[in-house]
């Protein structure tokens, strides 16, 4: 009887230990699954890469830029000083490519790829097309490489454009417009596709 009681106690102890080990394994397994479900958060891109393009007749106009945000900052006359060359975007210089000659401000911009720079001022901006389109910011900007320069009036808006935004719009089969909007400023100029 004593042997039977000892065997019975031993059996209960073994079964209890096995159940406790299974419970621990389940706990460990559940904790492991929870760790796998946590995904690392991606860092928000502050100046995302953007492109805009349009067909105006046979002309394909393509603008490539990085689009910085206002983020509660004063941009023109603050972050960007007036009367200084700006690469018209963030990071690398903004560039424009056209497969047809364009007429801007009565001057011809030959078909090709150009760095697009501006000189912002309070009432008017200088628009610049430069042969050096592949550069970081304005680090290598050289006025001697300018192909075309002209001035446009800036327009103040009551609404804020949070991220720099370019648009190429078709007016007719031979005419279009390019606009840039950021913060509370808009510039807009027309071009003609040379025939």
C-alpha positions as CSV (number, residue, x, y, z in Angstrom):
1,X,0.0,0.0,0.0
2,X,2.8,2.3,0.9
3,X,4.5,1.5,-2.5
4,X,1.2,2.2,-4.3
5,X,0.8,5.6,-2.5
6,X,4.5,6.5,-3.4
7,X,3.9,5.6,-7.0
8,X,0.7,7.6,-7.1
9,X,2.3,10.7,-5.6
10,X,5.2,10.4,-8.0
11,X,2.8,10.1,-11.0
12,X,0.9,13.2,-9.9
13,X,4.1,15.1,-9.4
14,X,5.4,14.2,-12.9
15,X,2.1,15.0,-14.6
16,X,2.0,18.4,-12.8
17,X,5.5,19.2,-13.8
18,X,4.8,18.4,-17.5
19,X,1.7,20.6,-17.5
20,X,3.7,23.4,-15.9
21,X,6.4,23.1,-18.6
22,X,3.7,23.2,-21.3
23,X,2.2,26.3,-19.8
24,X,5.7,28.0,-19.7
25,X,6.3,26.9,-23.3
26,X,3.0,28.5,-24.4
27,X,3.9,31.7,-22.5
28,X,7.3,31.9,-24.2
29,X,5.7,31.2,-27.6
30,X,3.1,33.9,-27.1
31,X,5.7,36.4,-26.1
32,X,7.8,35.5,-29.1
33,X,4.9,36.0,-31.5
34,X,4.2,39.5,-29.9
35,X,7.8,40.5,-30.5
36,X,7.6,39.5,-34.2
37,X,4.5,41.5,-34.8
38,X,6.1,44.8,-33.8
39,X,7.3,46.5,-37.0
40,X,9.9,49.2,-37.0
41,X,8.5,52.6,-37.9
42,X,9.8,54.2,-41.0
43,X,11.2,57.7,-40.7
44,X,9.0,60.2,-42.4
45,X,10.7,61.8,-45.5
46,X,10.8,65.5,-45.0
47,X,11.5,66.4,-48.6
48,X,10.0,63.6,-50.8
49,X,11.1,63.2,-54.4
50,X,8.5,64.4,-56.9
51,X,8.1,64.7,-60.6
52,X,5.6,66.5,-62.9
53,X,5.3,66.3,-66.6
54,X,3.0,67.1,-69.5
55,X,2.7,66.8,-73.2
56,X,2.1,70.1,-75.0
57,X,1.7,69.2,-78.7
58,X,4.8,67.2,-79.5
59,X,6.8,68.6,-76.6
60,X,7.3,66.5,-73.5
61,X,8.1,68.7,-70.5
62,X,9.4,66.9,-67.3
63,X,10.4,68.5,-64.0
64,X,12.2,66.5,-61.3
65,X,12.6,67.9,-57.7
66,X,12.6,67.3,-54.0
67,X,9.6,68.8,-52.2
68,X,10.4,70.4,-48.8
69,X,7.7,71.2,-46.3
70,X,7.0,74.5,-44.6
71,X,6.8,72.9,-41.1
72,X,5.8,76.1,-39.4
73,X,8.8,78.1,-40.7
74,X,9.1,81.4,-42.5
75,X,10.4,80.3,-45.9
76,X,10.9,83.3,-48.2
77,X,12.9,86.0,-46.4
78,X,13.6,83.5,-43.6
79,X,14.9,80.0,-44.4
80,X,15.7,81.2,-47.9
81,X,17.2,84.7,-48.0
82,X,15.9,87.1,-50.7
83,X,18.1,87.9,-53.7
84,X,20.1,84.7,-53.4
85,X,20.3,81.8,-55.9
86,X,18.1,78.9,-54.8
87,X,18.0,75.4,-56.4
88,X,14.2,75.6,-56.4
89,X,13.8,72.5,-54.3
90,X,15.6,70.5,-51.6
91,X,18.7,68.3,-51.9
92,X,19.8,68.1,-55.5
93,X,19.1,70.9,-58.0
94,X,15.6,70.8,-59.6
95,X,15.9,70.0,-63.3
96,X,13.7,70.4,-66.3
97,X,13.9,68.4,-69.5
98,X,12.2,69.2,-72.8
99,X,12.5,67.3,-76.1
100,X,11.5,70.4,-78.1
101,X,12.8,74.0,-78.2
102,X,10.7,76.3,-76.0
103,X,10.2,80.1,-76.2
104,X,10.2,81.7,-72.8
105,X,10.0,85.5,-72.3
106,X,10.7,85.8,-76.1
107,X,14.0,83.8,-75.8
108,X,14.6,80.2,-77.1
109,X,15.5,77.4,-74.6
110,X,16.9,74.6,-76.8
111,X,15.7,71.1,-76.3
112,X,17.7,69.5,-73.5
113,X,18.0,69.0,-69.7
114,X,18.6,72.0,-67.5
115,X,19.1,72.9,-63.8
116,X,16.2,75.0,-62.8
117,X,17.2,77.8,-60.3
118,X,15.5,80.9,-59.1
119,X,16.4,84.1,-57.2
120,X,13.4,84.9,-55.0
121,X,12.7,88.5,-54.2
122,X,9.7,90.2,-52.4
123,X,7.9,91.3,-55.6
124,X,9.6,89.4,-58.5
125,X,11.7,86.3,-59.1
126,X,14.5,85.6,-61.5
127,X,14.0,82.3,-63.4
128,X,17.2,80.6,-64.4
129,X,17.9,77.6,-66.7
130,X,21.5,76.4,-66.3
131,X,23.4,73.7,-68.2
132,X,24.6,72.0,-65.0
133,X,21.5,70.1,-64.0
134,X,23.2,67.3,-62.0
135,X,24.5,68.9,-58.8
136,X,23.8,68.9,-55.1
137,X,21.8,72.0,-54.2
138,X,23.6,75.0,-55.7
139,X,27.1,73.9,-54.7
140,X,28.4,74.0,-58.2
141,X,26.2,76.7,-59.6
142,X,28.0,79.0,-62.0
143,X,26.2,82.0,-63.6
144,X,28.5,81.5,-66.7
145,X,26.6,78.2,-67.4
146,X,23.2,80.0,-67.5
147,X,21.4,79.4,-70.8
148,X,18.4,81.6,-70.1
149,X,17.3,84.1,-67.4
150,X,14.1,86.2,-67.1
151,X,12.0,87.8,-64.4
152,X,8.4,87.0,-63.3
153,X,6.2,88.7,-60.7
154,X,5.4,86.6,-57.6
155,X,1.9,86.2,-56.4
156,X,1.0,86.1,-52.6
157,X,-1.7,83.7,-51.6
158,X,-3.8,83.7,-48.5
159,X,-3.6,79.9,-48.2
160,X,-0.4,78.0,-47.4
161,X,1.0,75.4,-49.8
162,X,2.7,73.0,-47.3
163,X,5.0,71.2,-49.7
164,X,6.7,72.7,-52.7
165,X,4.6,71.9,-55.8
166,X,5.3,72.3,-59.5
167,X,2.8,72.0,-62.2
168,X,3.1,71.9,-66.0
169,X,-0.2,72.8,-67.7
170,X,-1.4,72.7,-71.2
171,X,-3.0,75.9,-72.6
172,X,-3.1,74.8,-76.2
173,X,-1.2,72.5,-78.6
174,X,1.6,75.0,-78.8
175,X,1.4,76.8,-75.4
176,X,1.8,75.8,-71.8
177,X,2.6,77.2,-68.4
178,X,4.9,76.2,-65.5
179,X,4.1,77.1,-61.9
180,X,5.8,76.8,-58.6
181,X,3.9,77.2,-55.3
182,X,5.3,77.0,-51.7
183,X,4.4,78.6,-48.5
184,X,2.2,81.6,-49.5
185,X,4.1,82.3,-52.8
186,X,3.2,81.3,-56.4
187,X,5.1,82.0,-59.5
188,X,3.7,81.2,-62.9
189,X,5.1,81.7,-66.5
190,X,4.0,80.7,-70.0
191,X,6.0,79.1,-72.7
192,X,5.5,78.4,-76.4
193,X,6.6,75.2,-78.2
194,X,8.8,76.4,-81.1
195,X,7.5,75.2,-84.5
